[in-house]
Amino acid sequence: MSKNDDPSLRPATKLVQGGRRPEWTGDPRLGGGIVNPPVWRASTILYDNIADLKARGHATHDKLYYGRRGTPTVWALADALTGMEAGAEGTLLYPSGVAANSAGLLALLSPGDHLLMVDSAYEPTRAFCNSMLARLGVETSYYDPLVGAGIADLIRPETRLIFLESPGSLTFEVQDIPAITAVARERGVLTMLDNTWATPLLFPALAHGVDVAMMSLTKYVGGHSDVMMGSLTATRAVWPKLRSAAYQLGQSVSPDDCAAVLRGLRTLEVRMQRQGENGLAVANWLADRAEVGRVLYPALPGDPGHAIWSRDFSGASGLFGFTLKGADEAARTRFIDSLAHFGIGFSWGGYESLVVPSDPATIRTATRWADPDPLVRLSIGLEDPADLIADLERGFAAMRG
Ligand SMILES: *Cc1c(COP(=O)(O)O)cnc(C)c1O
């Protein structure tokens, strides 16, 4: 039993204690434990004799068998993530967030099945549905992220899975997840949520009726822009399917990478707290600027998703977008190129601030992104927000030319 199986513990305590089982952090023969689970690297596991080999072949989890099935470093991270989601049976780790999404969809869908995919999903998720899943005979339809309980009208007899992502990639619409999962449960349809923006700290997905919670650990959980990994945390009903698919697909992660992600996990609560505060400071400043059309950030009271976000989420991370009012592509480029304290780059959730241009209009199919103003996405880091704001002010000056 893991220390963080205790449901009375609060999330910050679980983040600190998760995965630190004595059998993973110390060797009783050495007389004690160390704080962090060591990096256990292995391909071959040696057995005492044939009886031992045979016995361990049947143990599918938490027992050394062969490197691909993990070592205690890997199990420690999986265990810590499972402890963050009440009602979770287990967590599987994948070499990236994209790998986690693809493996989850492959595990749960078969030829002839129908998938309902949110129109604001991360673009590579759509690409997987439109090519690989289509080739395998799974039909995907995209739905309006604001559909809410109206999802009931879109469910067909062959619908097996509803995929959610909230807030949505690039445009940050907040979905009514409890309304959708309630309909899904009633109709016997599974739900899977890309919970990368909030993490279970701000939105415990399984407690809101979701069956499979996905995260790109590359983002906030890793938190230091130096490791790629993804996870799926699932209920008891779904977990065995995910595990056998992961084994068949040969999905495994390196213990060195798990140690890096575990280090990030320990400080997730303080980083999320500060990045949310910094994000709100920058977003509030932007909202008052004449150069800005609108700020897409559910933490702002004026945001269309604010009411549902306030009801369901316990905070905001530091990732949001905003539009440049009446600007063109060249002006957006001048603005971004002039920033000194925002790196231009993909990914987000690291300790350092980032900026990228984004163009949702070309991605949507079920809904239309009609705003003509160019969009910018910011990932606000742990810098002093006053320095970031001064930088953005210089960016606006450069944009005006
Ligand atoms: C980045 C991202 C992913 C993919 O994660 P990788 O670790 O980069 O493969 C999935 N979903 C969302 C919402 C993301 O932002």
Ligand as a Chemical Component Dictionary entry (heavy atoms), coordinates in Angstrom:
data_LIG
# 
_chem_comp.id                   LIG 
_chem_comp.type                 NON-POLYMER 
_chem_comp.pdbx_formal_charge   0 
_chem_comp.three_letter_code    LIG 
# 
loop_
_chem_comp_atom.comp_id 
_chem_comp_atom.atom_id 
_chem_comp_atom.alt_atom_id 
_chem_comp_atom.type_symbol 
_chem_comp_atom.charge 
_chem_comp_atom.model_Cartn_x 
_chem_comp_atom.model_Cartn_y 
_chem_comp_atom.model_Cartn_z 
_chem_comp_atom.pdbx_ordinal 
LIG C1 C1 C 0 1.671  18.931 -25.615 1  
LIG C2 C2 C 0 0.329  18.351 -25.525 2  
LIG C3 C3 C 0 0.123  17.000 -25.755 3  
LIG C4 C4 C 0 1.212  16.089 -26.242 4  
LIG O1 O1 O 0 2.230  15.939 -25.332 5  
LIG P1 P1 P 0 3.731  15.568 -25.761 6  
LIG O2 O2 O 0 4.328  15.133 -24.478 7  
LIG O3 O3 O 0 4.326  16.813 -26.338 8  
LIG O4 O4 O 0 3.650  14.473 -26.777 9  
LIG C5 C5 C 0 -1.155 16.489 -25.602 10 
LIG N1 N1 N 0 -2.179 17.286 -25.226 11 
LIG C6 C6 C 0 -2.012 18.590 -24.999 12 
LIG C7 C7 C 0 -3.181 19.406 -24.594 13 
LIG C8 C8 C 0 -0.761 19.177 -25.154 14 
LIG O5 O5 O 0 -0.616 20.493 -24.974 15 
# 
loop_
_chem_comp_bond.comp_id 
_chem_comp_bond.atom_id_1 
_chem_comp_bond.atom_id_2 
_chem_comp_bond.value_order 
_chem_comp_bond.pdbx_ordinal 
LIG C1 C2 SING 1  
LIG C2 C3 SING 2  
LIG C2 C8 DOUB 3  
LIG C3 C4 SING 4  
LIG C3 C5 DOUB 5  
LIG C4 O1 SING 6  
LIG O1 P1 SING 7  
LIG P1 O2 DOUB 8  
LIG P1 O3 SING 9  
LIG P1 O4 SING 10 
LIG C5 N1 SING 11 
LIG N1 C6 DOUB 12 
LIG C6 C7 SING 13 
LIG C6 C8 SING 14 
LIG C8 O5 SING 15 
# 
